[in-house]
Amino acid sequence: MTGTTSWMNPYGPVDTTLNKWTRRVIETHFDPDTGTPFWLDWQEAQGIDVRARVTGFDDLTDIFEPFDEDVLRTLPVEQFVPRSLNGERRVYETGGTTGAPKRVLMRDYWRQQARWMARVLDHWEFPTGNVLGVAPPGGANNAGTFVQHLAHEWGSLPFHVTMDPRWAKRLSERPSREEFDEYVDHLLEQAERVLGSQSIDVMFTTARLLERPAVRDLVANSGIDGIIHGGTSLDRDTYRVFREKWYADQTLVGEYGNTLMGVAPEVPPTISAPEDRGYHLDYVPCYPQFVPEIVDDDGGLVDYGERGTVRLTVLNKEFFLPLFEERDVATRIRGTDPFPWDWVRTPATGEDAEQNAVEGVY
């Protein structure tokens, strides 16, 4: 990431450079009195002073090993936040479709991520209004909360049709797909009822569901003007069909993210038009709060235009996650103003994790 640390994100919640923000986050989590118990114990076990060693982002790879995700599956959540974090905290869980769910404790992060998304959507001239989330996980997952905060950013109302991804995964593993398809139909019936009685302007759903004819009919027979899709990889051909045929009457925007990362919206067409990027989906991370680096098997950054593993570092005063190797592979893309930091192109689930993913919904 050398050479990219002087930029600032004019649309994000952090008004400083990557190196300065890294220092602030390290000071928060490694403060001996008010820091994060897990990281303070880790520092003691390593016999180092992290605050003295870290002067900027690039120092993290000299100090930390790739983060072991199983820690977040077993550690009491209070151990992974600073003691100084007070107020209305909430436990968030990952979907749990590739193993036991990972848990984190946050307070303001997802409200900040919704505000970042709303600001980027302004570049799209995206319609605002009431939002219907069709099949994002609810409960402790971030997706339903994100729908709520995004609607509130617009002074509007969130509506939810909630999916249980763990149950969907179990159904998808059965020899017959009948029960799985019935569950999807159940979700879409609920969405139809909401659309039949409420004023809905925006739909938040998954790309996998957008492929279904029943969803195309739902959208065509509604007043939905904007669609945000995420949750899965999307090939170029399908994306082009979405934009030019099936959802040509709606403003269609992709987003890449998860509970641990945050939200990376699709780059606006005023900056990089879909046809100019060959209908690849390019995503803009919320720099410097999270930095997804595309790395090779040895942990080094790949060249621009090359594909590699997504290695995520989350720099948040509520939650510090260094060098976490995601299950995804993606292409590294050079950003441009007003988002000059690295972008992520066409992320897709790696082969090992793909065997455990939920197909057909998520």
Disulfide bonds with the S-S distance in Angstrom:
none
